Amino acid sequence: MTKPRIAFLCGSLRKDSFHRRLGQAIFAATDRIECVPVELGDLPLYNQDLDGKQALEAWARFRDAVRPTDGVLFGSPEYNRSMTGALKNALDVGSRPYGRSVFAKKPAAVFSASSGMTGGFGSNHALRQSCVFLDMPVMQQPEAYWGLINDDKIGLDGTVHDETVAKLVKAFANAFADWVDLIGHGRAKIAPDPTQQAQAS
Ligand SMILES: Cc1cc2nc3c(=O)[nH]c(=O)nc-3n(C[C@H](O)[C@H](O)[C@H](O)COP(=O)(O)O)c2cc1C
């Protein structure tokens, strides 16, 4: 049986991002889902005027990468108590043109981390708010706010050295694989969206 393919959207563009490392750790913690990394750094800011019949190439590439996946894992760093501009822009690009969102009905999960105490809680929940409008069923538990994250807890290659972090990584990965199974079965029963069909043909 083929594994569900999960788009991994990391809201940080920096090379040594903790969210990139934690994403690696989550996918390494289960063999039930497959990671499809989708880069956000080359996406021009969304501008509805340019999104006609000839969408920008980078937007089309992003949409084509996310559309066929079976779910989305968001790593959502906190910038000024909200999600990063890069991640919000990716949501805007993927959600349009109207009626042809690449996100709708895809099972999703959100995690966040910060070197501060609050673990990116504000960003995590700002993203969840957008997911309501995007019509994405988001896994509720376990919540993942990794506060006081540092290089001793997770190495540059995504190897987790801290027992508490490792426990939540594993629980989160397994719960998300269950969530994708559960929602995926429901999605299969929903009649195909005619706009998606038109786009595919
Ligand atoms: C512009 C900017 C704003 C930030 N604002 C917050 C914040 O509001 N709350 C917080 O806990 N950390 C904040 N930080 C710290 C980042 O969340 C932290 O560096 C985190 O590790 C970034 O994720 P990354 O390691 O995946 O790049 C901010 C960092 C930057 C660059």
The ligand as an SDF file (V2000), in Angstrom:
LIG
                    3D

 31 33  0  0  0  0  0  0  0  0999 V2000
   11.2080   39.0730   13.0140 C   0  0  0  0  0  0  0  0  0  0  0  0
   11.2080   38.1070   14.1780 C   0  0  0  0  0  0  0  0  0  0  0  0
   10.1750   38.1680   15.0880 C   0  0  0  0  0  0  0  0  0  0  0  0
   10.1290   37.2450   16.1520 C   0  0  0  0  0  0  0  0  0  0  0  0
    9.0740   37.2930   17.0180 N   0  0  0  0  0  0  0  0  0  0  0  0
    8.9580   36.3400   17.9780 C   0  0  0  0  0  0  0  0  0  0  0  0
    7.7900   36.2870   18.8030 C   0  0  0  0  0  0  0  0  0  0  0  0
    6.8630   37.0520   18.6740 O   0  0  0  0  0  0  0  0  0  0  0  0
    7.7210   35.2900   19.7350 N   0  0  0  0  0  0  0  0  0  0  0  0
    8.7400   34.3700   19.9030 C   0  0  0  0  0  0  0  0  0  0  0  0
    8.6270   33.4980   20.7630 O   0  0  0  0  0  0  0  0  0  0  0  0
    9.8450   34.3990   19.1210 N   0  0  0  0  0  0  0  0  0  0  0  0
    9.9700   35.3480   18.1680 C   0  0  0  0  0  0  0  0  0  0  0  0
   11.0680   35.3590   17.3300 N   0  0  0  0  0  0  0  0  0  0  0  0
   12.0500   34.2870   17.4820 C   0  0  0  0  0  0  0  0  0  0  0  0
   11.7520   33.1270   16.5280 C   0  0  0  0  0  0  0  0  0  0  0  0
   10.4600   32.6110   16.7360 O   0  0  0  0  0  0  0  0  0  0  0  0
   12.7740   32.0410   16.7240 C   0  0  0  0  0  0  0  0  0  0  0  0
   14.0150   32.5540   16.2840 O   0  0  0  0  0  0  0  0  0  0  0  0
   12.4760   30.7400   16.0210 C   0  0  0  0  0  0  0  0  0  0  0  0
   13.5140   29.8450   16.2900 O   0  0  0  0  0  0  0  0  0  0  0  0
   12.3570   30.9330   14.5130 C   0  0  0  0  0  0  0  0  0  0  0  0
   12.1010   29.7020   13.9160 O   0  0  0  0  0  0  0  0  0  0  0  0
   13.2230   28.9410   13.0670 P   0  0  0  0  0  0  0  0  0  0  0  0
   14.2910   28.4870   14.0440 O   0  0  0  0  0  0  0  0  0  0  0  0
   12.5180   27.7690   12.4650 O   0  0  0  0  0  0  0  0  0  0  0  0
   13.7680   29.8960   12.0610 O   0  0  0  0  0  0  0  0  0  0  0  0
   11.1490   36.2710   16.2950 C   0  0  0  0  0  0  0  0  0  0  0  0
   12.1920   36.2550   15.3580 C   0  0  0  0  0  0  0  0  0  0  0  0
   12.2140   37.1320   14.3120 C   0  0  0  0  0  0  0  0  0  0  0  0
   13.3440   37.0580   13.3000 C   0  0  0  0  0  0  0  0  0  0  0  0
  1  2  1  0
  2  3  1  0
  2 30  2  0
  3  4  2  0
  4  5  1  0
  4 28  1  0
  5  6  2  0
  6  7  1  0
  6 13  1  0
  7  8  2  0
  7  9  1  0
  9 10  1  0
 10 11  2  0
 10 12  1  0
 12 13  2  0
 13 14  1  0
 14 15  1  0
 14 28  1  0
 15 16  1  0
 16 17  1  0
 16 18  1  0
 18 19  1  0
 18 20  1  0
 20 21  1  0
 20 22  1  0
 22 23  1  0
 23 24  1  0
 24 25  2  0
 24 26  1  0
 24 27  1  0
 28 29  2  0
 29 30  1  0
 30 31  1  0
M  END
$$$$
